[in-house]
């Protein structure tokens, strides 16, 4: 349970809650100020020229608002929106079926676009550039390519791993937005707005406490807000600072936003390996978790928080990491200098 509450990926119960809280315009969207200004300019220019906006790539960690921004692009341009995902497009034919059914000006949102099949990616090159696709009819020597004209559309792709996109695909996006983690003040605004929309009375100190434990991610902030709301409801009290502390302690979320697995990894480095360095596979075996989970979920936050660093020899706990566990970093061993 505690290992899931701080995951930035959307859980099943997040979808309905997030849907009710999504802002409908760039003016309502909190955070990502530079990206908002860039998108506003792009949309305004397209509207003045009465054309479809350029293709847009939204890149960044999960939970920062890429899907919401795609919806806003369609809403502000008063254009229909079609949503799909990279894993759902495993053949060129899957993509051709979607593209051929688009109406003029429609916004096509492909989440996790880096996970599309290679054959579909190659079809997308021509579709994005010339608004047409070539359909192969028949097999072998008798196969024939039939060009199919497409209605002008805007592709909005979202990816958490932009480096996995082939260069020809990245180059066809007219604008790439890089979303950043949120500051505490921005998260405070996010959950203050969410608390108003769900009718929850919560004081400023409690909001700031939730924001400080949300790992810079609005999805996590909203999820923690729900848990605090549940705690206050069940215990019949106010959603105040004490309720936040008690609720998040119940779910193993500490004051810095670390959960059980985060602390297990940090503790293993400090206590089992004297602060490191320690390799990823050894660390995974020690804490009983998959190496991929540690590398993609736990490690980025520990590094970003300044608790752990990565070196060529392995993971090393910083002085701040030692202090977080209430331990003092051992003094470095004195270097011996030979007399010449």
C-alpha positions as CSV (number, residue, x, y, z in Angstrom):
1,X,0.0,0.0,0.0
2,X,2.7,2.5,1.0
3,X,4.7,1.5,-2.0
4,X,1.9,2.5,-4.3
5,X,0.8,5.8,-2.8
6,X,3.9,7.7,-4.0
7,X,4.1,6.1,-7.5
8,X,3.8,8.9,-10.1
9,X,2.0,6.6,-12.6
10,X,-1.7,6.8,-12.6
11,X,-3.6,4.2,-10.6
12,X,-7.1,3.0,-11.4
13,X,-8.7,5.2,-8.7
14,X,-6.7,8.3,-9.8
15,X,-8.5,8.5,-13.2
16,X,-11.9,9.6,-12.0
17,X,-10.5,11.9,-9.3
18,X,-8.1,13.6,-11.7
19,X,-10.8,13.9,-14.3
20,X,-13.0,15.9,-12.0
21,X,-10.1,18.2,-11.1
22,X,-8.5,18.8,-14.5
23,X,-8.2,22.5,-15.5
24,X,-10.0,23.3,-18.8
25,X,-7.6,26.1,-19.9
26,X,-4.0,27.2,-19.8
27,X,-5.1,30.1,-17.5
28,X,-6.4,27.5,-14.9
29,X,-3.3,25.2,-15.2
30,X,-1.0,25.6,-12.2
31,X,2.8,25.5,-12.7
32,X,4.9,24.9,-15.9
33,X,4.8,28.6,-16.6
34,X,7.2,28.7,-19.5
35,X,5.5,25.7,-21.2
36,X,2.1,27.4,-20.8
37,X,3.4,30.6,-22.4
38,X,4.9,28.6,-25.3
39,X,1.8,26.6,-25.9
40,X,-0.4,29.8,-25.7
41,X,1.7,31.4,-28.4
42,X,1.5,28.3,-30.6
43,X,-2.3,28.0,-30.2
44,X,-2.9,31.8,-30.7
45,X,-0.8,31.8,-33.9
46,X,-2.7,28.8,-35.3
47,X,-6.1,30.4,-34.5
48,X,-5.1,33.7,-36.2
49,X,-4.0,31.7,-39.3
50,X,-7.0,29.4,-39.2
51,X,-4.9,26.3,-39.3
52,X,-4.2,23.2,-37.2
53,X,-1.5,23.9,-34.6
54,X,1.9,22.3,-35.1
55,X,2.5,18.8,-33.7
56,X,3.4,18.9,-30.1
57,X,5.6,16.6,-28.0
58,X,5.2,16.7,-24.2
59,X,8.2,15.2,-22.5
60,X,8.8,14.7,-18.7
61,X,8.3,12.4,-15.8
62,X,4.8,10.9,-15.1
63,X,2.2,12.8,-13.1
64,X,3.1,16.3,-14.2
65,X,0.1,17.1,-16.4
66,X,0.9,15.9,-20.0
67,X,-2.5,14.4,-20.5
68,X,-4.2,17.5,-19.1
69,X,-2.2,19.8,-21.4
70,X,-3.2,17.7,-24.4
71,X,-6.9,18.1,-23.4
72,X,-6.4,21.8,-23.1
73,X,-4.8,22.1,-26.6
74,X,-8.0,20.5,-28.0
75,X,-10.4,22.5,-25.7
76,X,-8.8,25.9,-26.3
77,X,-8.7,25.4,-30.1
78,X,-12.3,24.1,-30.0
79,X,-11.2,20.9,-31.7
80,X,-12.3,17.3,-31.2
81,X,-9.8,15.1,-29.3
82,X,-8.9,11.4,-30.0
83,X,-6.9,9.6,-27.3
84,X,-4.9,6.5,-27.6
85,X,-1.5,5.1,-26.3
86,X,1.7,3.7,-27.8
87,X,1.2,0.2,-26.4
88,X,-2.2,0.0,-28.1
89,X,-0.6,0.7,-31.5
90,X,1.4,-2.5,-32.2
91,X,0.9,-2.6,-36.0
92,X,1.0,-0.1,-38.8
93,X,-2.6,-1.1,-39.5
94,X,-3.7,0.0,-36.0
95,X,-2.3,3.5,-36.7
96,X,-3.7,3.7,-40.2
97,X,-7.2,2.9,-38.9
98,X,-7.0,5.8,-36.4
99,X,-5.5,8.3,-38.8
100,X,-8.0,7.6,-41.6
101,X,-10.9,8.3,-39.3
102,X,-9.7,11.7,-38.1
103,X,-11.8,14.7,-39.0
104,X,-10.2,18.0,-40.2
105,X,-8.5,19.8,-37.3
106,X,-8.8,16.9,-34.8
107,X,-6.2,16.6,-32.1
108,X,-4.7,13.1,-31.8
109,X,-3.1,12.4,-28.4
110,X,-0.8,9.4,-28.2
111,X,0.4,8.7,-24.6
112,X,3.6,6.8,-24.1
113,X,4.4,7.4,-27.8
114,X,7.9,5.9,-27.3
115,X,6.2,2.5,-26.9
116,X,4.7,2.4,-30.4
117,X,5.7,-0.4,-32.8
118,X,8.5,0.6,-35.2
119,X,6.3,0.0,-38.2
120,X,3.7,2.4,-36.9
121,X,6.4,5.0,-36.2
122,X,7.6,4.9,-39.8
123,X,4.0,5.3,-41.0
124,X,3.7,8.3,-38.7
125,X,6.6,10.1,-40.3
126,X,4.7,10.6,-43.6
127,X,1.4,11.3,-41.9
128,X,2.8,14.1,-39.7
129,X,4.7,15.7,-42.6
130,X,2.4,15.3,-45.7
131,X,-0.9,14.2,-44.1
132,X,-1.0,11.0,-46.0
133,X,-0.1,7.3,-45.5
134,X,0.8,4.6,-47.9
135,X,-1.2,1.4,-47.6
136,X,0.3,-1.8,-48.8
137,X,-2.2,-4.0,-50.6
138,X,-1.2,-7.6,-51.4
139,X,2.0,-9.5,-50.6
140,X,5.3,-10.3,-52.3
141,X,6.0,-9.2,-55.9
142,X,2.4,-8.3,-56.5
143,X,2.1,-5.9,-53.5
144,X,1.0,-2.4,-54.4
145,X,1.3,0.8,-52.4
146,X,-1.9,3.0,-52.4
147,X,-1.6,6.6,-51.0
148,X,-4.3,7.6,-48.6
149,X,-4.9,11.3,-48.0
150,X,-5.5,12.3,-44.4
151,X,-7.4,15.3,-43.0
152,X,-5.0,17.9,-41.4
153,X,-4.6,17.1,-37.7
154,X,-2.5,17.9,-34.8
155,X,-0.5,15.2,-33.1
156,X,0.2,15.6,-29.4
157,X,2.6,12.9,-28.2
158,X,3.5,12.3,-24.5
159,X,6.6,10.5,-23.4
160,X,8.4,9.9,-20.1
161,X,11.5,8.8,-22.1
162,X,12.1,11.2,-25.0
163,X,15.5,9.6,-25.6
164,X,13.8,6.4,-26.8
165,X,12.1,8.3,-29.7
166,X,13.9,8.0,-33.0
167,X,15.3,11.2,-34.4
168,X,13.1,11.3,-37.5
169,X,10.0,11.2,-35.3
170,X,11.3,13.8,-32.8
171,X,12.2,16.2,-35.7
172,X,8.7,16.2,-37.0
173,X,7.2,17.8,-33.9
174,X,7.0,21.5,-34.4
175,X,7.3,22.1,-30.6
176,X,8.7,20.0,-27.8
177,X,7.8,20.9,-24.2
178,X,9.9,19.7,-21.4
179,X,7.9,19.5,-18.2
180,X,9.7,20.0,-14.9
181,X,9.0,18.9,-11.3
182,X,6.9,21.3,-9.3
183,X,8.1,23.6,-6.5
184,X,6.4,23.3,-3.1
185,X,4.5,26.6,-3.6
186,X,3.1,25.4,-6.9
187,X,2.0,22.1,-5.4
188,X,0.4,24.2,-2.6
189,X,-1.7,25.9,-5.3
190,X,-2.6,22.6,-7.0
191,X,-4.0,21.0,-3.8
192,X,-5.6,24.2,-2.6
193,X,-7.6,24.3,-5.8
194,X,-8.3,20.5,-5.5
195,X,-9.6,20.9,-2.0
196,X,-12.0,23.6,-3.0
197,X,-13.3,21.5,-5.9
198,X,-14.0,18.5,-3.6
199,X,-15.4,20.6,-0.8
200,X,-12.7,19.9,1.7
201,X,-11.9,22.5,4.4
202,X,-8.2,22.3,5.1
203,X,-5.9,24.8,6.6
204,X,-2.8,26.4,5.0
205,X,-0.3,24.5,7.2
206,X,-1.8,21.2,6.3
207,X,-1.7,22.1,2.6
208,X,1.9,23.0,2.8
209,X,2.7,19.8,4.7
210,X,1.1,17.7,1.9
211,X,2.9,19.7,-0.8
212,X,6.3,19.2,0.9
213,X,5.8,15.4,0.9
214,X,4.6,15.1,-2.7
215,X,7.9,14.6,-4.5
216,X,7.3,17.6,-6.9
217,X,4.4,15.7,-8.6
218,X,0.8,17.0,-8.7
219,X,-0.6,13.5,-9.1
220,X,1.0,12.4,-5.9
221,X,-0.2,15.6,-4.2
222,X,-3.8,14.9,-5.1
223,X,-3.5,11.3,-4.0
224,X,-2.1,12.3,-0.6
225,X,-4.9,14.9,-0.3
226,X,-7.5,12.1,-0.8
227,X,-5.9,10.0,2.0
228,X,-5.9,13.0,4.3
229,X,-9.6,13.6,3.5
230,X,-10.4,9.9,4.2
231,X,-8.5,10.1,7.5
232,X,-10.4,13.2,8.6
233,X,-13.7,11.7,7.6
234,X,-13.2,8.4,9.4
235,X,-11.8,9.9,12.5
236,X,-14.4,12.7,12.6
237,X,-11.9,15.5,12.9
238,X,-10.6,18.5,10.9
239,X,-8.2,18.2,8.0
240,X,-5.5,20.0,9.8
241,X,-1.7,19.6,10.2
242,X,-2.2,16.9,12.9
243,X,-4.5,14.9,10.5
244,X,-1.9,15.2,7.7
245,X,0.9,13.9,9.9
246,X,-1.2,11.1,11.3
247,X,-2.6,10.0,7.8
248,X,0.8,10.1,6.1
249,X,2.5,8.3,9.0
250,X,-0.1,5.6,8.5
251,X,0.9,5.3,4.9
252,X,4.6,5.4,5.6
253,X,5.3,8.7,3.9
254,X,7.9,10.7,5.9
255,X,8.4,14.4,6.1
256,X,10.6,14.4,3.0
257,X,8.3,12.3,0.9
258,X,10.2,9.0,1.3
259,X,8.2,5.8,1.6
260,X,9.1,2.4,2.9
261,X,11.1,1.3,-0.2
262,X,12.9,4.6,-0.4
263,X,14.1,4.3,3.2
264,X,14.9,0.6,2.7
265,X,17.2,1.5,-0.2
266,X,18.9,4.4,1.6
267,X,19.3,2.3,4.8
268,X,20.9,-0.5,2.9
269,X,23.4,1.8,1.3
270,X,24.3,3.4,4.7
271,X,24.0,0.5,7.1
272,X,24.8,-2.6,5.1
273,X,27.4,-1.1,2.8
274,X,28.9,1.7,5.0
275,X,27.6,4.4,2.6
276,X,28.6,2.7,-0.6
277,X,29.5,2.4,-3.3
278,X,27.2,-0.5,-4.1
279,X,26.0,-1.8,-7.4
280,X,22.3,-1.8,-8.5
281,X,21.9,-5.6,-8.7
282,X,23.4,-6.1,-5.2
283,X,21.2,-3.3,-3.8
284,X,18.1,-4.9,-5.4
285,X,18.9,-8.3,-3.8
286,X,19.5,-6.7,-0.4
287,X,16.1,-4.9,-0.3
288,X,14.2,-7.7,-2.1
289,X,13.0,-5.6,-5.0
290,X,13.4,-5.6,-8.8
291,X,16.4,-3.7,-10.0
292,X,14.3,-1.9,-12.6
293,X,12.0,-0.6,-9.9
294,X,14.9,0.8,-7.9
295,X,16.5,2.3,-11.0
296,X,13.4,3.9,-12.5
297,X,11.3,4.8,-9.4
298,X,13.3,5.0,-6.2
299,X,16.8,6.1,-7.4
300,X,15.7,9.2,-9.3
301,X,14.0,10.7,-6.3
302,X,16.8,9.9,-3.9
303,X,19.3,11.5,-6.3
304,X,17.2,14.5,-6.9
305,X,16.7,15.0,-3.1
306,X,20.5,14.9,-2.6
307,X,20.4,11.8,-0.5
308,X,22.2,9.5,-2.9
309,X,24.7,10.0,-5.8
310,X,25.6,7.7,-8.7
311,X,29.2,7.0,-9.3
312,X,31.0,4.7,-11.8
313,X,31.5,2.3,-9.0
314,X,27.9,2.3,-7.7
315,X,25.4,4.2,-5.5
316,X,26.8,6.3,-2.6
317,X,24.9,7.9,0.2
318,X,25.6,11.6,0.7
319,X,26.2,13.4,4.0
320,X,22.5,14.5,3.8
321,X,21.5,10.9,3.3
322,X,23.3,9.8,6.4
323,X,21.7,12.7,8.4
324,X,18.2,11.7,7.1
325,X,18.7,8.3,8.9
326,X,20.0,10.0,12.0
327,X,23.5,8.8,11.4
328,X,26.8,10.7,11.2
329,X,28.8,10.1,8.1
330,X,32.2,8.6,9.1
331,X,35.2,10.8,8.6
332,X,37.3,9.9,5.5
333,X,40.4,7.8,6.2
334,X,43.6,9.8,6.2
335,X,45.7,9.5,3.1
336,X,49.2,8.2,3.6
337,X,52.0,10.2,1.9
338,X,55.2,8.3,1.3
339,X,58.4,10.2,2.1
340,X,60.6,10.4,-0.9
